[in-house]
Amino acid sequence: MSWKEKWSQAKSENLPKTAISSLEKCDKTFFPNIYILLKLLAVVPVSVATVERSFSSLRRLKTYLRNTTSESRLKGLALFSIHRDIKIRDEEVLDKFASVPRNLDFVL
């Protein structure tokens, strides 16, 4: 008897609904390959948490930045994050920072 034949004879209310319930009803000696596949299926995550975490982090960052910074700074930080492979010299940053008029005087 094959795995398909076993379940085609069963009533629909007796069919397993999840991989774990299928694994519990699978006989390891008669269906060794199906048993291994069901074990793998039972432990594979349904969604990718890495992507969800990065969206969550981005949402948190955007909320914080919107509450604390202006639109131009948010745009600058977004560009900085997108183009992180571009090398920036420290001297250029200091010169740019020192050339902008500030309320406080910086001594370099």
N, C-alpha and C positions, 0 to 999 in steps of 0.2 A: 504494500500500500504506500502511495506517495503522500507527501504533506498536503497537496491540493485535494486528493481524494478524501483524506481524513476530515478536512473541514468542509468539503462540499456535501458530505452526508449529515453534518451537524445542523441543528436549528439555528436560526439567526440570533436568537437571544442567548445561545450558548457560545457564540463566537467571542474570542478574546478581543478586547477593545484597545489594549496597549501592548507594547513590546514585552513588558515585564509579565503581564498575565499570559501572553503567548509562551514566554520562556518557562513559566510554571507548568504549563500544559504540554510542553514538548518533552518527549521521551528521548533522553540523550543516547541511548543505545540504538534506537531505530532511526533517528534523524540527527546524526552527529554534526553534519554541515549546517543544517538549519539551526541547531542549538548554538553553535559558535556564532552564526550570523545574528541571531536574536540577542546573544550576550553583548556583541559589539553594538547593536542597535540600541540596547537598553542604556549604554553608558555614553553614547555620543550626545553632545549638547544640542538642544533644539535650536538655539540661537547663538550668535557669535557675541560674546560678552565684550570683546575688545572694542568693537565698533560702538556698542552701546555705551561703554565707559568713555570713549573719546567724545561722543556727542554730549554726554552728561558733563564732562569736564569743560567742553566748549560752552555749553549753556551756562554753567556756573561762572566761567570767566567773563562771558558777555554780560551777564547780569551784574557782576561786580564792577566791570568797567563802565557799564552804562550808568551805574549809580555814582561812580567816583570820578569819571573823566569826561572830557568833551568828545565830540564826534571826530575831530581831527586826530586826537590821540588814539582813539579806538581804531581808526583807519590806519594810522601809522603802525600800531602794534600788530594789526592783521597782516599788513604788508611785510613787516619784519618776520612774522611767523611763516608766511608763505615763501619768502625768498631767503630762508635761513642758510642756504648754501653759498650765498654771496659773502665774500670775506670783507670785513670792515676794519680799517685801520683805526687804532685808538686815537691817533693824533687828529684824524679828520673829525671824529666825534667831539673831541675836546675843543678844537678850533670852532666848530659849528656852535657848540654850546656856549663858548666864551663870547662869540660875536653877537649873540642875542641879548638885548638889554634886559636886565633883571632888576628887581627891587633890592637884591643883596649883591654886594660886590664879591667876586671870587678872585682869589689870589692864586695865580698859577706860577 
